[in-house]
Amino acid sequence: MSTAIVVGIEGTPAGRAALEWAFREGLARGATVRVVHAWTHGAGHDIETARASSCMVVAAVAEAQRAVGGKPELVERSRGGAAAKVLLDEAVGADLLVVGRGHRAGMVDVIGHSVSAEVVRHAACPVVVVPGPSAPPEPIDILDPAAVAGATLD
């Protein structure tokens, strides 16, 4: 039986993390990964927006392949429409839907109107929400005893 993983991307660090996670999961499961970018209709610029979206998908796939060291079987999709609706439509019949979570966290996502919150509430399949990379730590001034005392080693 064939499995399918749908992953939504939007050109952010959280989207890149979700795509890399989906690649690894697709390789582990032997699943087809459907990479989806949704774009909104603009005032007469739909052709340019669709073209830019398709280019972004191709670039994101290449970047994820380099980061993961391989790629599963892929389907690349660029669709016009609201992101949550496009992802929910694409996930019909899928085994898993993967999205990234940006700067919001916790209850703000759950009660807010983020794409991740919408798909979690309405998807007919399991949803994985991959957090984006955390912000890099602030540099520590080693000449400031207070800063050094509160520092942690990673």
C-alpha positions in Angstrom: 0.0 0.0 0.0 1.4 3.4 -1.0 1.7 6.1 1.6 1.6 9.9 1.1 2.9 12.7 3.1 1.8 16.2 2.3 4.1 19.1 3.5 3.3 22.8 3.3 6.1 25.2 2.7 6.2 29.0 2.6 9.8 30.0 2.3 10.5 30.4 6.1 12.9 28.6 8.4 9.9 26.8 9.9 8.9 25.7 6.4 12.4 24.5 5.7 12.4 22.5 8.9 9.0 20.9 8.0 10.2 20.0 4.6 13.4 18.4 5.9 11.3 16.5 8.5 8.9 15.3 5.7 11.9 14.2 3.5 13.3 12.1 6.4 9.9 10.6 7.2 9.2 9.9 3.5 12.5 8.1 3.1 11.9 6.1 6.3 8.4 5.1 5.2 9.0 4.7 1.5 6.3 7.3 1.1 5.7 9.9 -1.7 6.1 13.4 -0.3 3.8 16.0 -1.9 5.5 19.4 -1.4 2.8 22.2 -1.5 3.1 25.9 -1.6 -0.1 28.0 -1.6 -0.1 31.5 -3.0 -2.8 34.1 -2.9 -4.4 35.7 -5.9 -3.2 39.2 -6.6 -4.5 42.0 -8.6 -3.6 40.8 -12.1 -0.3 39.3 -11.1 -1.4 35.6 -10.9 0.9 34.4 -13.6 4.0 36.0 -12.1 3.0 34.8 -8.6 2.4 31.3 -9.8 5.7 31.2 -11.5 7.6 32.5 -8.5 5.8 30.0 -6.3 6.8 27.1 -8.6 10.4 28.4 -8.6 10.3 28.6 -4.8 9.2 24.9 -4.5 12.0 23.7 -6.8 14.6 25.7 -4.8 13.2 24.4 -1.5 13.3 20.8 -2.6 16.9 21.2 -3.8 17.9 22.7 -0.5 16.1 20.0 1.5 17.7 17.3 -0.6 21.2 18.7 0.2 20.4 19.0 3.9 18.9 15.5 4.2 21.3 13.8 1.8 18.6 12.3 -0.3 15.0 12.7 -1.3 11.9 10.5 -1.4 9.6 10.2 -4.4 8.2 13.7 -4.8 5.2 15.5 -6.2 5.7 19.3 -6.4 2.6 21.5 -6.2 2.0 25.3 -6.4 -1.6 26.2 -5.9 -3.5 29.5 -5.7 -5.7 29.9 -2.6 -5.7 30.3 1.2 -2.9 28.2 2.6 -4.9 26.2 5.2 -7.6 25.4 2.6 -5.1 24.3 0.0 -3.2 22.1 2.4 -6.4 20.5 3.7 -7.5 19.8 0.1 -4.1 18.3 -0.8 -4.2 16.2 2.4 -7.4 14.4 1.5 -6.5 10.7 1.4 -2.9 11.4 2.7 -1.4 9.5 5.6 0.2 12.6 7.2 0.2 16.4 6.8 3.3 18.3 7.9 3.5 22.0 8.5 6.0 24.3 10.2 5.3 26.6 13.1 6.9 30.0 13.0 7.2 32.5 15.9 4.0 31.8 17.6 3.8 29.2 20.4 1.5 27.3 22.6 -2.1 28.6 23.1 -1.6 31.5 20.7 -1.4 28.9 17.9 -4.2 26.8 19.2 -6.7 29.6 19.6 -5.3 31.8 16.8 -5.8 31.7 13.1 -2.4 30.4 12.1 -2.2 27.9 9.2 -0.9 25.2 11.6 -3.8 25.8 14.0 -6.3 25.6 11.1 -5.0 22.3 9.7 -4.7 20.7 13.2 -8.4 21.6 13.7 -9.7 20.4 10.4 -7.4 17.8 8.8 -8.8 14.3 8.2 -5.3 12.8 8.7 -2.7 13.1 11.4 -0.8 16.4 11.5 2.8 17.0 12.5 3.7 20.6 13.4 7.4 21.1 13.2 8.7 24.0 15.2 11.0 26.4 13.4 14.6 26.7 14.5 15.1 28.7 17.6 16.8 32.1 17.5 20.5 31.9 17.9 21.7 32.7 21.4 22.9 36.2 22.1 26.7 36.4 22.3 28.0 36.6 25.8 30.3 39.4 26.9 33.0 37.4 28.7 34.2 40.6 30.4 30.8 41.0 32.1 30.8 38.8 35.2 26.9 38.9 35.4 26.6 37.7 31.8 29.1 34.9 32.4 27.4 33.8 35.6 24.1 33.3 33.8 25.5 31.6 30.8 24.9 28.0 29.9 27.0 25.7 27.8 25.3 24.1 24.9 
